Amino acid sequence: MIKFDDNDQNLRVDALHKQEEERLIEMLSKKYDLPYIKIVPQMVNIEAVSLIPEKVARESFIASYDIPSKNQIALAVFSPNNPKTQKVIDSLNQKGLSTTVSMASRDSLNIVWERYKEISLAKKSEVGVLDVTSDDISVLMEGVSNINELTTKITELLNSKSTNRLSRIFEFILSGAFVIKSSDIHMEPQENGVRVRYRIDGVLQDVINIDHEIYKRISTRVKLLSGLKLNVQRDTQDGRFSIRFKNTDIEIRTSVLPGQHGESIVLRILDPESISVSLEGLGINNQLLTILKKEITKPTGMILTTGPTGAGKTTTLYAFLKKVLNPDIKIITIEDPVEYHINNIVQTQVNRSTNYTFLSGLRAALRQDPDIIMIGEIRDGETAKIAVNASLTGHLVLSTLHTNSAAGTIPRLIDLGINPKVLATAMSVSMAQRLVRKLCNDCKVASTPKAGELTILKHIVKKINIKHPDSQVTVPQTIYNAREGGCEKCNGVGYIGRIGVYEAILMDETIEELLDKNPSEKEIVTAAIPQGIFNMQEDGIMKVIEGTTSLHELGRVLDIEIDT
């Protein structure tokens, strides 16, 4: 007895009908002297689709699928004799658009019409806000606590038969980043797919590879949300949008970079929770913490923190502001951009298109009678001079500077044209910092230091004991390392969370006297030894001895080779 598969039979019949229609349209196109086109998804420009409302397009059997050049639109029609179709074409021409018309089957038109789903998904984001708090996302996220579980869930979603699976991939990638506490999402097109990675605790980790077709939809969605141009694919673009996740608004910074295999997208996640850490929770050692608490309560002076991008400088400055914030003082910030919003502080953002720079912002802020001014970064001599002057005229100034060390701040400011004598009076503290990953307490492994490790430990412990003869730190017989393969709690890397390593130099009489001689960094470091403040190597080694981080991780972030 022969069994018939009705579904298979229907599919075959449907395929034959489509083939017949394609042949018919191709034949009719010659009759009407119009080009014939068979549309595939890769040909569709979402910005072109949006030029005709979906209802009008479907009723008129017309689809706008590309923008070949400025003021030109490529149209696909089922029949050029349809009065509704011609009415739409005339309407586009009246708007100053030049139209090129081709004939296409209903199957080709449907491929274009399907893209209206992406436009409808963006309606929620007209003001740059996307809500990912829906029940189905919450259900999908249940049981996800590490990257392996997230990868499994995304794979299941990709392989599912759900009609909205593709529209949910983006929300799921975002939600997963929030749950796992990623600071950035990297989507990098390659020849055979698109690599999706999270930056967790400063280190990139693979999440999943997706195909180019899915990524095309995701990139379109990101651009719509971020207010970027959809038809620009060979130039860099930057934008922003907000995510509403579990009753919290999280800001996302978007960066788009053209590449060989498509546009690379990086989403930087500015989670307000990431700056909820207190000043005491940053990892600053007790001696330096006591000094800083005293300095930030002074009515005047300048405190600078230095370090590379991603070293936690902004978080440190915010911690200072939150520590001193009270109803009796006025605080103004000039930032680029405003990364986190703090209540009861006036926060302003640099805007190059209106010529609102750090310099103009600082000048304006001083006319607002602030007690404390935070400048996101001192980039030029003029800004440096006004910042120094502000600290001399009754203001506490907090800012950042790009140097590698606390000692490097002084030569840098002198290079920017600051008079050394004025600098000696204006500056209170120069800091430098880095972030190191903390060992996972659930899986860290104790070990005896190897010969090379022991040499480094002995050398730096000796320097610590010279600075602090009363403490007499001993070289540890046991240190801790990350377990290979980690555990579920730390996503298999052996580390979870980060902590700062710090150094600072106070502007005391010894440093003041040295400034007239245009000192080098090394001379400043030597002159600051009596202050007894750890440098970053020493602070880091103390965290290694305490079992907070590993010597290997410290070496990844700092140069800990022995001085000769």
C-alpha positions as CSV (number, residue, x, y, z in Angstrom):
1,M,0.0,0.0,0.0
2,I,1.4,3.4,-1.1
3,K,1.3,6.2,1.5
4,F,1.1,9.8,0.2
5,D,2.7,12.7,2.1
6,D,0.2,15.5,1.6
7,N,2.5,18.1,3.0
8,D,5.3,17.1,0.7
9,Q,2.9,17.0,-2.3
10,N,1.5,20.4,-1.5
11,L,5.0,21.8,-1.3
12,R,5.9,20.4,-4.7
13,V,2.8,21.8,-6.2
14,D,3.4,25.2,-4.7
15,A,7.0,25.2,-6.0
16,L,5.7,24.4,-9.5
17,H,3.2,27.2,-9.4
18,K,6.0,29.6,-8.3
19,Q,8.2,28.5,-11.2
20,E,5.3,28.9,-13.7
21,E,4.6,32.4,-12.4
22,E,8.3,33.3,-12.6
23,R,8.3,32.2,-16.3
24,L,5.1,34.1,-17.0
25,I,6.3,37.3,-15.4
26,E,9.6,37.1,-17.3
27,M,7.6,36.6,-20.6
28,L,5.2,39.5,-19.8
29,S,8.1,41.8,-19.0
30,K,9.2,41.6,-22.6
31,K,5.7,42.4,-23.7
32,Y,5.6,45.6,-21.5
33,D,9.3,46.4,-22.4
34,L,10.3,46.3,-18.7
35,P,13.2,44.5,-17.0
36,Y,12.3,41.3,-15.2
37,I,13.8,40.8,-11.7
38,K,13.8,37.9,-9.3
39,I,14.4,39.3,-5.8
40,V,16.5,37.6,-3.2
41,P,16.8,38.8,0.5
42,Q,20.3,40.2,0.0
43,M,19.0,42.7,-2.6
44,V,16.6,44.4,-0.2
45,N,17.4,47.8,1.3
46,I,15.3,48.3,4.4
47,E,15.4,52.1,4.0
48,A,13.9,51.7,0.5
49,V,11.1,49.4,1.9
50,S,10.1,52.1,4.4
51,L,9.4,54.6,1.6
52,I,6.0,53.0,0.8
53,P,3.6,52.1,3.7
54,E,3.1,48.3,4.0
55,K,-0.7,48.5,3.4
56,V,-0.3,50.5,0.3
57,A,2.4,48.3,-1.1
58,R,0.4,45.1,-0.6
59,E,-2.8,46.5,-2.0
60,S,-1.0,48.0,-5.0
61,F,1.2,44.9,-5.7
62,I,4.4,47.1,-5.6
63,A,7.6,46.9,-3.6
64,S,10.4,49.4,-3.2
65,Y,13.5,47.3,-2.7
66,D,16.6,49.5,-3.3
67,I,18.0,53.0,-3.5
68,P,20.6,52.9,-6.2
69,S,21.6,56.5,-5.8
70,K,20.4,59.7,-4.2
71,N,16.7,60.5,-5.1
72,Q,16.4,57.3,-7.0
73,I,14.3,54.3,-6.0
74,A,14.1,50.8,-7.6
75,L,10.6,49.4,-7.7
76,A,9.2,45.9,-8.4
77,V,5.6,45.6,-9.7
78,F,3.4,42.6,-10.4
79,S,1.6,44.4,-13.2
80,P,2.3,47.8,-14.7
81,N,-1.3,48.1,-15.8
82,N,-2.7,48.0,-12.2
83,P,-4.2,51.5,-11.6
84,K,-3.2,51.3,-7.9
85,T,0.3,50.5,-8.8
86,Q,0.6,53.4,-11.2
87,K,-0.9,55.7,-8.6
88,V,1.9,54.8,-6.2
89,I,4.6,55.4,-8.9
90,D,3.1,58.8,-9.7
91,S,3.1,59.7,-6.1
92,L,6.8,58.9,-5.7
93,N,7.6,60.9,-8.8
94,Q,5.7,63.9,-7.5
95,K,7.9,63.7,-4.4
96,G,11.0,64.3,-6.6
97,L,12.1,60.6,-6.7
98,S,13.3,59.1,-9.9
99,T,11.8,55.6,-10.2
100,T,13.1,52.5,-12.1
101,V,10.4,49.9,-12.5
102,S,10.9,46.1,-13.0
103,M,8.4,43.3,-13.1
104,A,8.5,40.6,-10.4
105,S,6.5,37.7,-9.2
106,R,4.3,37.7,-6.1
107,D,7.0,35.6,-4.5
108,S,9.6,38.3,-5.1
109,L,7.2,41.0,-3.8
110,N,6.7,38.9,-0.6
111,I,10.4,38.8,0.1
112,V,10.4,42.6,0.2
113,W,7.1,42.8,2.1
114,E,8.5,40.5,4.8
115,R,11.0,43.2,5.7
116,Y,8.2,45.4,7.0
117,K,8.4,43.2,10.1
118,E,11.7,44.8,10.9
119,I,10.3,48.3,10.5
120,S,7.4,47.4,12.8
121,L,9.8,46.1,15.4
122,A,11.5,49.5,15.3
123,K,8.3,51.4,16.1
124,K,8.9,50.9,19.8
125,S,12.3,52.4,19.3
126,E,11.3,55.7,17.6
127,V,12.7,57.5,20.7
128,G,15.6,55.1,21.0
129,V,14.1,52.8,23.6
130,L,13.7,49.1,23.3
131,D,11.8,47.1,25.9
132,V,13.1,43.6,26.5
133,T,11.1,42.8,29.6
134,S,8.4,40.7,27.9
135,D,7.4,37.4,29.4
136,D,8.7,35.3,26.6
137,I,12.2,36.8,27.0
138,S,12.0,36.1,30.7
139,V,11.1,32.5,30.1
140,L,14.0,32.1,27.6
141,M,16.4,33.6,30.1
142,E,15.4,31.2,32.9
143,G,18.3,29.1,34.0
144,V,20.9,31.2,32.2
145,S,23.8,32.1,34.5
146,N,26.9,31.5,32.3
147,I,28.0,31.7,28.6
148,N,27.6,28.0,28.0
149,E,24.0,28.0,29.0
150,L,23.4,31.2,27.0
151,T,25.0,29.7,23.9
152,T,22.8,26.6,24.3
153,K,19.7,28.8,24.6
154,I,20.5,30.9,21.5
155,T,21.2,27.7,19.5
156,E,17.9,26.3,20.5
157,L,16.2,29.5,19.5
158,L,17.9,29.5,16.1
159,N,16.9,25.9,15.5
160,S,13.3,26.3,16.6
161,K,10.3,26.6,14.3
162,S,9.0,29.7,16.0
163,T,7.8,32.3,13.6
164,N,9.3,35.1,15.6
165,R,12.7,33.4,16.4
166,L,14.7,35.8,14.2
167,S,13.2,38.9,15.7
168,R,14.0,37.5,19.2
169,I,17.7,36.7,18.6
170,F,18.7,40.4,19.1
171,E,16.8,40.8,22.3
172,F,18.2,37.5,23.6
173,I,21.8,38.5,22.8
174,L,21.2,41.8,24.7
175,S,19.4,40.1,27.7
176,G,22.2,37.5,27.9
177,A,24.8,40.3,28.1
178,F,22.9,41.9,31.0
179,V,22.5,38.7,32.9
180,I,26.2,37.7,32.5
181,K,27.3,41.3,33.2
182,S,29.1,42.0,30.0
183,S,30.4,45.5,29.3
184,D,30.4,45.2,25.5
185,I,28.9,43.1,22.8
186,H,31.1,42.6,19.7
187,M,29.5,41.3,16.4
188,E,32.2,40.7,13.9
189,P,31.4,39.5,10.3
190,Q,33.8,36.9,8.9
191,E,33.8,34.9,5.7
192,N,31.8,32.0,7.0
193,G,29.6,33.7,9.5
194,V,29.4,36.4,12.2
195,R,31.2,36.0,15.5
196,V,29.4,37.3,18.6
197,R,31.5,37.9,21.6
198,Y,31.0,39.5,25.1
199,R,33.6,41.5,26.9
200,I,33.4,40.3,30.5
201,D,35.8,41.7,33.1
202,G,37.8,43.3,30.4
203,V,38.4,40.1,28.4
204,L,36.5,39.0,25.2
205,Q,34.7,35.6,25.3
206,D,33.0,33.8,22.4
207,V,29.2,33.4,22.6
208,I,28.0,32.1,19.3
209,N,28.4,32.3,15.5
210,I,25.4,33.3,13.5
211,D,24.9,33.4,9.7
212,H,25.1,36.5,7.6
213,E,21.3,36.6,6.9
214,I,20.4,36.7,10.5
215,Y,23.1,39.3,11.2
216,K,21.7,41.5,8.4
217,R,18.4,41.7,10.3
218,I,20.2,42.3,13.6
219,S,22.3,45.1,12.1
220,T,19.3,46.7,10.6
221,R,17.5,46.6,13.9
222,V,20.5,48.1,15.7
223,K,20.7,50.9,13.2
224,L,17.0,51.7,13.4
225,L,17.3,51.8,17.2
226,S,20.5,53.9,17.2
227,G,19.2,56.4,14.7
228,L,21.8,55.5,12.1
229,K,21.6,55.5,8.3
230,L,20.6,52.2,6.9
231,N,22.0,52.8,3.4
232,V,25.4,53.8,4.7
233,Q,27.6,50.7,4.8
234,R,31.0,51.9,3.8
235,D,31.6,54.5,6.5
236,T,31.8,54.6,10.3
237,Q,28.7,55.5,12.3
238,D,28.1,56.1,16.0
239,G,24.7,56.2,17.8
240,R,22.9,55.4,21.0
241,F,19.7,53.9,22.3
242,S,18.3,52.7,25.6
243,I,17.1,49.3,26.8
244,R,14.5,48.8,29.4
245,F,15.4,45.6,31.2
246,K,13.8,44.5,34.6
247,N,12.5,48.0,35.3
248,T,16.0,49.5,34.7
249,D,16.9,51.8,31.8
250,I,20.3,50.9,30.4
251,E,22.0,53.0,27.8
252,I,23.8,51.4,24.8
253,R,26.5,53.1,22.7
254,T,26.6,51.9,19.2
255,S,29.7,51.9,17.0
256,V,29.6,50.6,13.4
257,L,32.8,50.0,11.4
258,P,32.9,48.8,7.8
259,G,34.9,45.6,7.1
260,Q,35.8,43.2,4.4
261,H,32.9,40.8,5.2
262,G,30.3,43.4,6.4
263,E,29.9,45.9,9.1
264,S,31.3,45.2,12.5
265,I,29.1,46.4,15.4
266,V,30.1,47.0,19.0
267,L,27.5,47.8,21.6
268,R,28.9,49.3,24.8
269,I,26.6,48.7,27.8
270,L,26.4,51.5,30.3
271,D,24.7,49.7,33.2
272,P,23.9,52.1,36.1
273,E,24.7,49.2,38.5
274,S,28.3,49.2,37.4
275,I,28.9,52.5,39.1
276,S,26.9,51.6,42.2
277,V,30.2,50.5,43.9
278,S,31.2,52.8,46.7
279,L,34.6,54.5,47.1
280,E,35.5,51.9,49.7
281,G,34.6,49.1,47.3
282,L,37.0,50.1,44.5
283,G,40.0,48.3,45.9
284,I,41.9,51.3,47.1
285,N,44.3,50.3,49.9
286,N,43.5,51.8,53.3
287,Q,46.4,54.3,53.4
288,L,45.5,55.8,50.1
289,L,41.8,55.7,50.8
290,T,42.3,57.8,53.9
291,I,44.3,60.4,52.0
292,L,41.7,60.6,49.2
293,K,38.8,60.9,51.6
294,K,40.5,63.9,53.2
295,E,41.4,65.5,49.8
296,I,37.9,65.3,48.3
297,T,36.4,67.1,51.3
298,K,38.7,70.2,50.7
299,P,37.1,73.2,49.1
300,T,39.9,73.7,46.6
301,G,42.5,71.7,44.7
302,M,42.8,69.4,41.7
303,I,42.6,65.6,41.8
304,L,43.6,63.8,38.5
305,T,43.3,60.1,37.7
306,T,45.2,58.6,34.8
307,G,45.2,55.4,32.9
308,P,44.2,53.9,29.5
309,T,40.7,53.6,28.2
310,G,38.8,51.0,30.3
311,A,40.9,51.4,33.4
312,G,37.9,52.5,35.5
313,K,38.8,56.2,35.7
314,T,35.2,57.4,35.2
315,T,33.9,55.0,37.9
316,T,36.5,56.4,40.3
317,L,35.5,60.0,39.7
318,Y,31.8,59.1,40.1
319,A,32.7,57.4,43.4
320,F,34.3,60.6,44.5
321,L,31.3,62.6,43.6
322,K,28.8,60.3,45.3
323,K,31.0,60.4,48.4
324,V,30.9,64.2,48.8
325,L,27.4,64.8,47.4
326,N,25.2,66.7,49.8
327,P,22.5,69.4,49.5
328,D,24.9,72.1,50.5
329,I,27.1,72.0,47.4
330,K,26.7,72.3,43.7
331,I,28.5,69.9,41.4
332,I,28.8,70.3,37.6
333,T,30.2,67.8,35.2
334,I,31.4,68.2,31.6
335,E,31.6,64.7,30.0
336,D,32.0,63.1,26.6
337,P,29.6,61.5,26.8
338,V,27.5,61.5,30.0
339,E,27.9,57.8,30.7
340,Y,25.8,57.5,33.9
341,H,23.2,59.8,35.4
342,I,23.5,60.8,39.0
343,N,20.6,62.6,40.8
344,N,21.2,66.1,42.1
345,I,24.3,66.7,39.9
346,V,24.3,69.0,36.9
347,Q,25.7,66.8,34.1
348,T,26.5,68.3,30.7
349,Q,27.8,66.6,27.5
350,V,30.3,67.7,24.9
351,N,28.7,68.3,21.5
352,R,31.1,69.1,18.7
353,S,28.3,70.0,16.3
354,T,27.4,73.0,18.5
355,N,31.0,73.7,19.4
356,Y,30.3,72.7,23.1
357,T,33.7,71.4,24.0
358,F,35.5,70.6,27.3
359,L,37.0,74.1,27.1
360,S,33.7,76.0,26.4
361,G,31.9,73.8,28.9
362,L,34.4,74.5,31.6
363,R,34.2,78.3,31.0
364,A,30.4,78.2,31.2
365,A,30.4,75.9,34.3
366,L,32.6,78.4,36.2
367,R,29.9,81.1,35.6
368,Q,27.4,78.7,37.3
369,D,29.1,79.1,40.7
370,P,29.9,75.4,41.3
371,D,31.7,74.0,44.3
372,I,33.0,71.0,42.5
373,I,33.7,70.6,38.7
374,M,34.3,67.2,37.1
375,I,35.9,67.4,33.6
376,G,35.7,64.1,31.7
377,E,39.2,64.6,30.3
378,I,41.9,67.3,30.0
379,R,42.9,67.1,26.3
380,D,44.6,70.4,25.6
381,G,46.6,73.2,27.1
382,E,43.8,75.8,27.2
383,T,41.5,73.4,29.1
384,A,44.3,72.5,31.5
385,K,45.0,76.2,32.2
386,I,41.4,77.0,33.0
387,A,41.1,73.8,35.2
388,V,44.2,74.8,37.1
389,N,42.9,78.3,37.5
390,A,39.5,77.0,38.7
391,S,41.3,75.0,41.5
392,L,43.1,78.2,42.5
393,T,39.9,80.2,42.7
394,G,37.8,78.3,45.2
395,H,36.8,75.1,43.3
396,L,37.6,71.4,43.7
397,V,38.4,70.1,40.2
398,L,38.3,66.4,39.3
399,S,39.5,65.1,35.9
400,T,41.4,62.5,34.0
401,L,44.5,62.7,31.9
402,H,46.1,60.2,29.5
403,T,49.4,59.2,31.0
404,N,50.7,55.9,32.0
405,S,51.5,56.7,35.6
406,A,50.8,59.1,38.5
407,A,54.3,60.6,38.1
408,G,53.7,61.2,34.4
409,T,50.9,63.6,35.1
410,I,53.2,66.4,36.2
411,P,55.5,66.4,33.1
412,R,52.4,66.1,30.9
413,L,50.7,69.2,32.4
414,I,54.0,71.1,32.1
415,D,54.1,70.1,28.4
416,L,50.6,71.5,28.1
417,G,51.9,74.9,29.2
418,I,51.1,74.9,32.9
419,N,53.5,77.0,34.9
420,P,55.3,74.6,37.4
421,K,54.9,77.1,40.3
422,V,51.2,77.4,39.6
423,L,50.8,73.6,39.3
424,A,52.5,73.1,42.7
425,T,49.8,75.2,44.3
426,A,46.8,73.9,42.3
427,M,47.3,70.2,42.3
428,S,46.5,68.0,45.3
429,V,46.8,64.4,44.1
430,S,47.8,62.7,40.9
431,M,46.6,59.1,40.6
432,A,47.0,56.2,38.2
433,Q,45.0,53.0,38.0
434,R,44.3,49.8,36.2
435,L,41.7,47.0,36.6
436,V,42.7,43.4,37.2
437,R,40.3,40.4,37.3
438,K,39.5,38.9,40.6
439,L,40.0,35.2,41.1
440,C,36.9,33.1,41.3
441,N,36.5,32.1,45.0
442,D,34.7,28.9,44.0
443,C,37.5,27.4,42.0
444,K,40.8,29.3,42.5
445,V,43.8,27.0,43.0
446,A,46.6,27.3,45.6
447,S,50.1,26.7,44.4
448,T,53.7,27.2,45.5
449,P,55.4,30.1,43.6
450,K,57.7,29.0,40.8
451,A,61.3,30.3,40.7
452,G,60.5,33.2,38.4
453,E,57.4,34.1,40.4
454,L,59.3,33.9,43.7
455,T,62.0,36.3,42.4
456,I,59.4,38.9,41.4
457,L,57.6,38.5,44.8
458,K,60.8,38.9,46.8
459,H,61.9,42.0,44.8
460,I,58.6,43.8,45.2
461,V,58.0,42.7,48.8
462,K,61.4,44.2,49.6
463,K,60.3,47.5,48.1
464,I,57.1,47.4,50.1
465,N,59.0,46.9,53.4
466,I,61.3,49.8,52.6
467,K,58.2,52.0,52.3
468,H,56.5,50.5,55.3
469,P,59.2,49.2,57.7
470,D,56.6,48.7,60.4
471,S,54.4,46.3,58.4
472,Q,57.1,43.8,57.3
473,V,55.2,41.9,54.7
474,T,56.6,38.4,54.2
475,V,57.0,36.6,50.9
476,P,54.1,34.1,50.6
477,Q,54.8,30.4,50.4
478,T,51.4,30.0,48.7
479,I,49.8,32.0,46.0
480,Y,46.5,31.5,44.0
481,N,45.9,30.9,40.4
482,A,42.9,30.5,38.2
483,R,41.8,26.9,37.7
484,E,42.1,25.8,34.1
485,G,38.6,25.6,32.7
486,G,37.2,27.5,35.6
487,C,33.7,26.6,36.8
488,E,30.1,27.5,35.9
489,K,30.1,30.5,38.2
490,C,33.0,32.2,36.4
491,N,32.0,31.1,32.8
492,G,35.0,28.7,32.7
493,V,37.7,31.4,32.9
494,G,38.7,31.2,36.6
495,Y,38.0,34.9,37.2
496,I,34.8,36.8,38.2
497,G,34.6,40.6,38.6
498,R,37.4,43.2,38.7
499,I,39.2,45.3,41.2
500,G,41.4,48.4,40.9
501,V,45.2,48.6,41.5
502,Y,46.2,52.2,42.3
503,E,49.1,54.5,42.8
504,A,49.2,58.2,43.8
505,I,51.6,61.1,44.3
506,L,50.8,63.9,46.7
507,M,51.9,67.5,46.0
508,D,54.1,68.0,49.0
509,E,57.0,70.3,49.7
510,T,59.6,67.9,48.2
511,I,57.7,67.6,44.9
512,E,57.0,71.3,44.8
513,E,60.7,72.1,45.1
514,L,61.5,69.6,42.3
515,L,59.1,71.2,39.9
516,D,61.3,74.2,39.1
517,K,63.9,71.8,37.7
518,N,61.5,70.3,35.0
519,P,61.8,66.8,36.5
520,S,61.5,63.5,34.7
521,E,59.0,60.8,35.8
522,K,61.8,58.9,37.4
523,E,62.9,61.8,39.5
524,I,59.3,62.4,40.6
525,V,58.9,58.8,41.6
526,T,62.1,58.9,43.6
527,A,61.1,62.1,45.4
528,A,57.7,60.6,46.3
529,I,59.1,57.5,48.0
530,P,59.0,59.1,51.5
531,Q,55.2,59.5,51.1
532,G,55.0,55.7,51.6
533,I,52.2,55.2,49.0
534,F,52.2,52.0,47.0
535,N,52.8,52.1,43.3
536,M,50.6,50.0,41.1
537,Q,53.1,47.1,41.1
538,E,53.2,47.0,44.9
539,D,49.5,47.5,45.3
540,G,48.9,44.6,42.8
541,I,51.4,42.3,44.6
542,M,49.5,42.9,47.9
543,K,46.4,41.8,46.2
544,V,48.2,38.7,44.9
545,I,49.4,38.0,48.5
546,E,45.9,38.4,49.7
547,G,44.6,35.9,47.1
548,T,42.4,38.5,45.4
549,T,44.1,38.1,42.0
550,S,46.9,36.0,40.4
551,L,50.4,37.0,39.5
552,H,49.6,36.0,35.9
553,E,46.7,38.4,35.8
554,L,48.7,41.2,37.3
555,G,51.4,40.6,34.6
556,R,48.7,40.8,31.9
557,V,47.8,44.3,33.0
558,L,51.1,45.7,34.4
559,D,54.7,45.5,33.6
560,I,56.0,43.6,36.6
561,E,59.5,42.9,35.3
562,I,62.2,43.4,37.9
563,D,64.0,46.8,37.8
564,T,67.7,46.6,37.2
